[in-house]
Amino acid sequence: MGKMPLQCAGGKDSTRAVAKMSLAQEDLTHDITGLTEEELQSLESVFSGTYKAKYPIVGYTYRRILNEDGSPNKDFQPEDQPQFNVRDEF
């Protein structure tokens, strides 16, 4: 049996790809603009039913804690984020 080439998305946000159940390179992004209600529900289901159920949130990506210019986002409050729970995350 021949080996198939494997493309890795290491270091890329795959939120859109997970929502669309896509392996396309252009879907390896945080941008969820234009997703259908069904795709957004799928994303929520995967997050809650798979990731949240198995793994605690231990940090956030730079997109949440930094502004576009790299300065700290002083408005970011982890406790205001969806699914945040002090008991099971810290």
C-alpha positions in Angstrom: 0.0 0.0 0.0 1.5 3.4 -1.0 2.0 6.2 1.4 -0.3 9.2 1.0 1.3 12.7 1.4 0.3 14.3 4.7 -0.3 18.0 5.0 -0.1 19.4 8.5 -1.8 22.5 9.7 0.5 23.0 12.7 0.2 26.4 14.2 -2.9 27.4 12.2 -6.4 28.1 13.6 -8.7 25.6 12.0 -12.0 27.0 13.4 -13.6 27.5 9.9 -12.4 24.1 8.7 -13.9 22.3 11.7 -17.3 24.1 11.1 -17.3 23.2 7.5 -15.8 19.7 8.0 -13.3 20.8 5.4 -9.7 19.9 4.6 -9.1 22.8 2.2 -6.1 25.0 3.0 -8.2 28.2 2.6 -10.5 27.0 5.4 -7.6 26.9 7.9 -8.5 30.2 9.5 -10.2 31.8 12.5 -12.6 33.7 10.2 -16.2 32.4 10.5 -17.7 35.1 8.4 -20.4 33.8 6.1 -20.8 30.4 7.7 -24.4 29.0 7.7 -26.4 28.5 10.9 -25.9 24.8 10.4 -22.1 25.2 10.2 -22.1 27.4 13.3 -24.2 24.8 15.2 -21.8 22.1 14.0 -18.8 24.1 15.3 -20.5 24.6 18.7 -21.3 20.9 18.9 -17.7 19.9 18.2 -16.4 22.4 20.7 -18.8 21.5 23.5 -19.2 17.8 22.8 -15.6 17.0 22.0 -13.0 19.6 23.0 -14.8 21.1 26.1 -15.9 17.7 27.4 -12.3 16.4 27.3 -9.9 19.3 27.7 -9.9 22.3 30.1 -9.2 25.7 28.6 -5.7 26.7 29.7 -5.1 29.7 27.6 -6.3 31.8 24.7 -4.9 32.6 21.3 -3.1 35.9 20.6 -6.1 37.0 18.6 -8.1 37.3 21.8 -5.6 38.8 24.1 -3.8 41.2 21.7 -5.0 44.1 19.5 -4.1 44.1 15.7 -1.0 46.3 16.5 0.3 43.8 19.1 -0.7 45.8 22.1 -2.5 44.1 25.0 -6.3 44.0 24.6 -7.3 45.6 27.9 -11.0 44.8 27.2 -10.3 41.1 27.1 -11.7 39.4 30.2 -11.5 35.6 30.3 -14.5 35.4 32.6 -16.6 37.1 29.8 -15.7 34.3 27.3 -18.2 31.6 26.4 -17.7 28.3 28.3 -15.4 30.0 30.9 -15.6 28.3 34.3 -13.1 29.0 37.0 -13.6 25.7 38.8 -12.8 23.4 35.9 -10.3 25.6 33.9 -7.9 27.0 36.4 
